[in-house]
Amino acid sequence: MKLKGFVLLIAWMTLSGVTYGQVITGTISGTIKDSSGAVLPGASVQVQNMDTGQGRTVTTDARGYYTAPNIRPGNYEVSASVAGFQTEVRQGLMVNVGQASVIDFTLQVGAVTERVEVTAEAPLVETTNAVVSGLVTERQVEDLPLNSRSLIELAPLQAGIVMAPTGESSASKGMGAKFVVSGTRYNTNLFQVDGADINDLGGAAGSASQNLMGAETIKEFNIVINAYSAEYGKHSGGVFNAVTKSGTNTLHGSAFEFLRNDNLDAARWEDNWGFDPSLSKSPKQEFKRNQFGGSFGGPIIKDRTFFFGSYEGLRERLGQLRTDTVPTAELRRGDILDVNGNFVRHRDVVPQVQPFLDFYPLPSPNGIRRVGGTQQRYVAINLPTSEDYYAFRTDHKVSDKDSLFGRYTYSNAFKAASNDLAAESFNRSRNQSASIGYTRIMSATVINQFLLSWARNNLTDADAVVHEGLQLPAGYQFTSFPGTIGAFSVQGLTLSGFGNEGARNYMNMTYQVKDDLFYTAGNHTWKFGFNMQRNFLYTLRHFQGQGNYAFQNGGTACGTGTCQGVDNFLRGMARNFTALTRESQDVSYIRNLLTGLYIQDDWRVSPKLTVNLGLRYEFITVPSVQDGRVSTLRDFTKPGQSVDDLVLGNPTFLNPSLKNFAPRIGIAWDPFGNGRTSIRAGTGIFHDQINAGAYAFSFLSSPPYYNVGNITGTVPNVVGQNPVNNPVFPIAYYTQQDLLGGSPNLEGFQYIPEQPTIYKWSFEIQHEFPGNLGVTAGYAASRGVHLFRVVTSMNARFHEIRDGRIFIPTLVGGVANPLISPRLGRIRPRFSDVTSDYHALLLTVKKRLSRGLQFQTSYTLSKTVDDSSNWTGSSDWDNGSAGSRFFSLKDRSLAAFDVRQALVTNGTYQLPGNNLEGVAGRVLGGWQLSSVLSLRGGNPFNPAPGANNPGNFTNMTNYPDRVGPIKYDTRNSDQYFDPSAFAYPLGYAAGEAAALGGVYVGNTGRHVLIGPGQATLDVVLQKGLRVTERVNLNFRTEFFNFLNRVNFGEPDTAIFTSNAIQPNGSRGEVNPDAGRITSTRGNPRQLQFGLRVEF
């Protein structure tokens, strides 16, 4: 009741005008003096938008100081006047999102009607606040090479931000490309467009095409790296603030087309060896991409009402080369041949298997033969991608004090993520957002801004679509769950179907109410804020819902030693069948509320010193699952538990957020008082609210509402034996429901979690040098506590400590070592016990446009360590497993997203010839060269022993032993690292476990290997041509990876292929491919041509 009453109070405060920071505008401030240096109180300062004609007037205080907050980004004219002095006008001032522009005036004695006009420029040095952020301007978006015209590609232009290419793209993690800000996980970033939250379930933003479109729609954006203002809430990472374009008093618009074709591109490094044995090189993969669209805006009523609309489209066809292992024509008749094509034996094919055997395509005539009568098939596949993005905005000036805007964006995209024998697996997204904003200028010192917004992100992956014209075998629908394609794996043949995942659909909706109040009182600029978000999540997930049969090697009933998987497949002897039980409910509905309040005071202590003081309070309500369809264990460490220990229904966990008070403080000091040097420092507490991405699957997959069943059979050792409890292929789901039970799995969530919190601090010095050159050098750090992780091996076997190491005995009390909770299966709870640390040196050099040249260089030297980088599952990152090495043990090491060094330089140079006239000017003028150079280190990854711990249960990360120094040969694709640094732990090699009475857990540290770095240079050469006074053409040639550098992917991490003792006595057979690299990241050199019309 207390919480309900507090929420009602908050709602009343919303309607009364209490506010919340939106941070999508800029500020203009300064001091007005006369020629003798005396301040001029009562001077009038007029700020006018030159594109829309809208303006505002403020007055200087007793200290001659003025401030105009909440200025929408755009081109402004600022004028200062007072009786007895000339009017001074500053023209061409570009106000940017999140930027504070200091414009000082020195007025000369004269008539107020006399005007002195001066061109104004935004300062390169920030002297009024401690917030650390980076701006990407409209000009950079238009000029710099964008590989897929995704705004996220420009994020690493700022120091402290690195892309996270190993972050998963999926419905549950978000489909957009991922980036990391100041050592925080990619799910901790906040994305805002016009102040409205557009985050998806995974704390990311973007579509199924992995792009964040809007290059034609977004005017500019900034990314707040360290936010010491209390107006920032909900997340602890970076804040992506974007502002959409709007109409002006003149009709303006654009149309564009960008195209690529593989005929103009270099071949991939992977194509340099034969795709099949008859070729010395693989054929170049087909690649075609078209991006097109345009925009149009203008006035509806001059100086009052404006509109702007845009459309962006993407069509891509990407070819890939795939190798399948399929049955030969002889095998379809039951004749098994050896690798030389010689007859070995005949096996009768049972009738129910024959349609599935015939379903496999025939091998390539020159395909390499494999054991068991199989042969390789080489096929080129096509993976299409498509997206349509629309945006529309209107702005209306109700009066000199009141204005409104409305915006709607819509994106519909799909991407073929994979392609197998039966179907294509698609990722799909349909994202929408809408906002209505109202601004009221109450007085010269009070401004109120109100925002209503709605966003819906509908993400689906593993959406299988059967190949056109393909007739599936009767009975391929292994379960009754709709929209799924079954999977069957035969050891030695290519998998058909998509493993354990059926379609996943996550649709989250956010309703948001925000309001801002800006109040200037003397040398204090106050901001008060409020935010309320109502969140809804619909989840549908068919984890094992499609049914999965496994035919494995095993048994001796074939008369030829151990039966191969193909032998057992021909006989219909499936080793196991896994599927959701029939009574499982594959849908859940979750809702909760987020509420935040803040107060912020930017205190101008003196003309040289500003102190930023803020306090934020923000909390959530505990998520509620509709109809109480949820369960949990209150203590996951207690042994001997079963489904009888589950607590059913809401509440899902106890709320840790009710005491979330977050103070923040920053200082900005102009030591010389000339605006050319600034010393800034800040510190603050940031709470990462527990959002749906952390608990969605845990709540959905709660037993008894969601059970994954398993029928495990025994492969016979006697010819003719047919065990009655083996899964009956392909009808086990329909005929053996009584056997489809087993031990239920738990994707649990900590019942009493701690509040995930980040402590941040930073220090930096900025200085403006002659030649429009600004340099920033600084130090940034953070400490994370109570961060979430997933523990994948909670239901392990009992263990002990021997010789200071974890030892898993074979027997406990004379009997086989049991699982901690034998009546439960996999237990993977989420715990809030991770700590992290980040330290970085940041350096930025920025040159403003002069003499045709502008550039920015950002360098980051950093280190991020944590106990675990995974918070939802084992697939959060490609380069590191989520699991601890045993039970709930924490492994402190480099974070999965750690990048030691990163340097990004971008620049634009206007080639000579712009001043020429006539024919020479039309031919030689208007040329411009732009580029982005990116250099970065590699991400860490784990070595793997190549065999599971014999004492292992499911999902425990296996580590080898470290026996020597790690040596790298970074440009050697055959052996990137030396595997001799690692060995099998005692007990892994054949026969050792029996002799030792168990096995040791490997002692190699987590993430001890560092992957290859990346280096790319993208270049744009463009020619502008003025057709008429208002129409311009722009021709572009873009080179992505201009130098065609090979950026290696991750090497093979498996150290061994077998645990057999070798003839020379060595423990295990070393993997000949250990350390070998067979793939690359990014693209080879690609050319893109573009044409753009502007008017």
WOMOBEL-V590689 format. One record per pair of residues at least 24 apart in sequence whose C-alpha atoms are under 6 Angstrom apart, sorted by the first residue. I is the first residue (numbers start at 1). GAP is how many residues later the second one is. Records with the same first field share a line. If there is no record, write none. Layout:
I = GAP + GAP
This chain:
19 = 496 + 497 + 498 + 509 + 510 + 511
20 = 494 + 495 + 496 + 509 + 510 + 511
21 = 210 + 495 + 508
22 = 173
23 = 75
24 = 73 + 171
25 = 45 + 46 + 47 + 72 + 73
26 = 44 + 45 + 70 + 71 + 72 + 73 + 74
27 = 41 + 42 + 43 + 44 + 73
28 = 39 + 40 + 72 + 73 + 74
29 = 37 + 38 + 73
30 = 35 + 36 + 72 + 73 + 74
31 = 33 + 34 + 73
32 = 32 + 72 + 73 + 74
33 = 73
34 = 72 + 73
35 = 71 + 73
39 = 25
40 = 24
43 = 38 + 39
44 = 36 + 37
45 = 34 + 35
46 = 32 + 33
47 = 30 + 31
48 = 28 + 29
49 = 26 + 27
50 = 25 + 26
51 = 197
52 = 196 + 197 + 251
53 = 250
58 = 386
73 = 24
83 = 29
84 = 26 + 27
85 = 24 + 25 + 26 + 27
86 = 24 + 25 + 26 + 28
87 = 25 + 27 + 28
88 = 27 + 28
89 = 27 + 28
90 = 27 + 28 + 29 + 30
91 = 28 + 29
92 = 27 + 28
93 = 27 + 28
124 = 650
127 = 541 + 543 + 551
128 = 482 + 540
129 = 539
130 = 536 + 537 + 538 + 550 + 551
131 = 95 + 96 + 97
132 = 93 + 94
133 = 90 + 91 + 92
134 = 24 + 88 + 89
135 = 87
136 = 84 + 85 + 86
137 = 83
138 = 81 + 82
144 = 786
145 = 875
150 = 61 + 62 + 63
151 = 61
157 = 747
158 = 700
159 = 683 + 699 + 700 + 701
160 = 700
166 = 711 + 712
167 = 710
168 = 708 + 709
171 = 288 + 289 + 290
172 = 30
173 = 29
174 = 28 + 30
175 = 31 + 32 + 33 + 35
176 = 29 + 30 + 31 + 34 + 35
177 = 33
181 = 56 + 57
183 = 655 + 681
184 = 53
188 = 47 + 48 + 49
189 = 48 + 49 + 50
190 = 49
191 = 49
192 = 48 + 49
193 = 49 + 50
194 = 49
200 = 257
201 = 492
202 = 491
207 = 222
208 = 205 + 206 + 207 + 219 + 220 + 221
209 = 206
217 = 27 + 28
218 = 25 + 26 + 27
219 = 24 + 25 + 26
228 = 436
230 = 368 + 370 + 384 + 385 + 386
234 = 455
235 = 453
236 = 450 + 451 + 452
246 = 62
247 = 50 + 51 + 59 + 60 + 61
248 = 50 + 51
249 = 49 + 50 + 53
250 = 48
251 = 46 + 47
252 = 44 + 45 + 843
253 = 42 + 43 + 841 + 842
254 = 40 + 41 + 839 + 840
255 = 38 + 39 + 837 + 838
256 = 36 + 37 + 38 + 835 + 836
257 = 34 + 35 + 833 + 834
258 = 32 + 33 + 831 + 832
259 = 30 + 31 + 829 + 830
260 = 28 + 29 + 828
261 = 26 + 27
262 = 24 + 25
265 = 820 + 821
266 = 818 + 819
268 = 816
285 = 34 + 35
286 = 32 + 33
287 = 30 + 31 + 32
288 = 28 + 29
289 = 26 + 27
290 = 24 + 25
304 = 92 + 93
305 = 90 + 91
306 = 88 + 89
307 = 86 + 87
308 = 84 + 85
309 = 82 + 83
310 = 80 + 81
311 = 78 + 79
312 = 77
313 = 74 + 75
314 = 72 + 73
315 = 70 + 71
316 = 68 + 69
317 = 66 + 67
318 = 64 + 65
319 = 62 + 63
320 = 60 + 61
321 = 59
322 = 56 + 57
323 = 54 + 55
324 = 52 + 53 + 170
325 = 50 + 51 + 168 + 169
326 = 48 + 49 + 167
327 = 47
328 = 46
331 = 42
336 = 37
337 = 36
338 = 33
339 = 30 + 31 + 32
349 = 221 + 222
350 = 221
355 = 118
383 = 33
384 = 31 + 32
385 = 29 + 30
386 = 27 + 28
387 = 25 + 26
388 = 24
401 = 39 + 40
402 = 37 + 38
403 = 35 + 36
404 = 33 + 34
405 = 31 + 32
406 = 29 + 30
407 = 27 + 28
408 = 25 + 26
409 = 24
421 = 75
422 = 44
423 = 41 + 42 + 43 + 44
424 = 40 + 41
425 = 37 + 38 + 39
426 = 35 + 36 + 37
427 = 33 + 34
428 = 31 + 32
429 = 29 + 30
430 = 28
431 = 25 + 26 + 27
432 = 24
445 = 74 + 75
446 = 72 + 73
447 = 70 + 71
448 = 68 + 69
449 = 66 + 67
450 = 64 + 65
451 = 62 + 63 + 64
452 = 60 + 61
453 = 59
454 = 56 + 57
455 = 54 + 55
456 = 52 + 53
457 = 50 + 51
458 = 48 + 49
459 = 46 + 47
460 = 44 + 45
461 = 42 + 43
462 = 40 + 41
463 = 40
478 = 69
479 = 67 + 68 + 254
484 = 62
485 = 61
486 = 60 + 61
487 = 61
488 = 60 + 61 + 62
489 = 61
490 = 61 + 75
491 = 61 + 74
500 = 44
501 = 42 + 43
502 = 40 + 41 + 44
503 = 39
504 = 36 + 37
505 = 34 + 35
506 = 32 + 33
507 = 30 + 31
508 = 28 + 29
509 = 26 + 27
510 = 24 + 25
523 = 80 + 81
524 = 78 + 79
525 = 76 + 77
526 = 74 + 75
527 = 72 + 73
528 = 70 + 71
529 = 68 + 69
530 = 66 + 67
531 = 64 + 65
532 = 62 + 63
533 = 60 + 61
534 = 59
535 = 56 + 57
536 = 54 + 55
537 = 52 + 53
538 = 51
539 = 48 + 49
540 = 46 + 47
541 = 45
544 = 35 + 36
545 = 34 + 35
547 = 31 + 32
548 = 29 + 30
549 = 27 + 28
550 = 24 + 25 + 26
551 = 24
555 = 160 + 161 + 162
556 = 161
557 = 159 + 160 + 161 + 162
575 = 138
576 = 135 + 136 + 137
577 = 133 + 134
578 = 131 + 132
579 = 129 + 130
580 = 127 + 128 + 129
581 = 126 + 128
584 = 121 + 122 + 123
585 = 120 + 121
588 = 112
589 = 36 + 37
590 = 34 + 35
591 = 32 + 33
592 = 29 + 31
593 = 27 + 28
594 = 25 + 26
595 = 24
608 = 61 + 62 + 65
609 = 59 + 60
610 = 57 + 58
611 = 55 + 56
612 = 53 + 54 + 55
613 = 52
614 = 49 + 50
615 = 47 + 48
616 = 45 + 46
617 = 43 + 44
618 = 42
619 = 38 + 39
622 = 33
630 = 69 + 72
631 = 71
634 = 117
639 = 181 + 182
640 = 181
641 = 180
642 = 181 + 182
653 = 98
654 = 98
656 = 98 + 99
676 = 91 + 92
677 = 89 + 90
678 = 87 + 88
679 = 85 + 86
680 = 83 + 84
681 = 81 + 82
682 = 79 + 80
683 = 77 + 78
684 = 75 + 76
685 = 74
686 = 71 + 72
687 = 70
688 = 68 + 69
694 = 178
698 = 49 + 50
707 = 37
709 = 31 + 32 + 33
710 = 30 + 32
711 = 29
743 = 80 + 81 + 82
744 = 80 + 81
745 = 80 + 81 + 82
746 = 81
747 = 81 + 82
748 = 81
749 = 80 + 81
750 = 80 + 81
753 = 79
754 = 32 + 78
756 = 30 + 31
757 = 27 + 28
758 = 25 + 26
759 = 24
772 = 75 + 76
773 = 73 + 74
774 = 71 + 72
775 = 69 + 70
776 = 67 + 68
777 = 65 + 66
778 = 63 + 64
779 = 61 + 62 + 63
780 = 59 + 60
781 = 57 + 58
782 = 55 + 56
783 = 53 + 54
784 = 51 + 52
785 = 50
786 = 46 + 47 + 48
787 = 45 + 46 + 47
788 = 43 + 44 + 83
789 = 41 + 42 + 81 + 82
790 = 39 + 40 + 81 + 82 + 83
791 = 37 + 38 + 92
792 = 36 + 91 + 163
793 = 94 + 162 + 163
794 = 33 + 93
795 = 25 + 32
796 = 24 + 91 + 157
806 = 194 + 195
807 = 192 + 193
808 = 190 + 191
809 = 188 + 189
810 = 187 + 188
834 = 33
835 = 31
836 = 29 + 30
837 = 27 + 28
838 = 25 + 26
839 = 24
852 = 57 + 58
853 = 55 + 56
854 = 53 + 54
855 = 51 + 52
856 = 49 + 50
857 = 47 + 48
858 = 45 + 46
859 = 43 + 44
860 = 41 + 42
861 = 39 + 40
862 = 38
863 = 37
864 = 30 + 31 + 34
865 = 28 + 29 + 30
866 = 26 + 27 + 29
867 = 24 + 25
869 = 26 + 27
879 = 62
880 = 61
883 = 73 + 74
884 = 73
885 = 71 + 72
893 = 113
898 = 41
899 = 38 + 40
900 = 37
901 = 35 + 36
902 = 33 + 34
903 = 31 + 32
904 = 29 + 30
905 = 27 + 28
906 = 25 + 26
907 = 24
926 = 97 + 98
927 = 95 + 96
928 = 93 + 94
929 = 91 + 92
930 = 89 + 90
931 = 87 + 88
932 = 85 + 86
933 = 83 + 84
934 = 81 + 82
935 = 79 + 80
936 = 77 + 78
937 = 76
938 = 72 + 73 + 74 + 75
939 = 71 + 72
940 = 67 + 69 + 70 + 71
941 = 66 + 68
942 = 65
943 = 110
944 = 109 + 110
945 = 109 + 110 + 111
946 = 108 + 109 + 110 + 111
959 = 43 + 45
960 = 24 + 25 + 42 + 44
961 = 24 + 41 + 42 + 43
962 = 42
973 = 103 + 104
974 = 102
975 = 100 + 101
976 = 99
977 = 98
989 = 70 + 78 + 79
990 = 69 + 70
1014 = 33
1016 = 25
1017 = 24 + 25
1018 = 24
1030 = 65
1031 = 63 + 64
1032 = 61 + 62
1033 = 59 + 60
1034 = 57 + 58
1035 = 55 + 56
1036 = 53 + 54
1037 = 51 + 52
1038 = 49 + 50
1039 = 47 + 48
1040 = 45 + 46
1041 = 44
1042 = 43
1044 = 40 + 41
1047 = 33 + 34
1048 = 32 + 33
1049 = 30 + 31 + 32
1051 = 24 + 25 + 26
1052 = 24
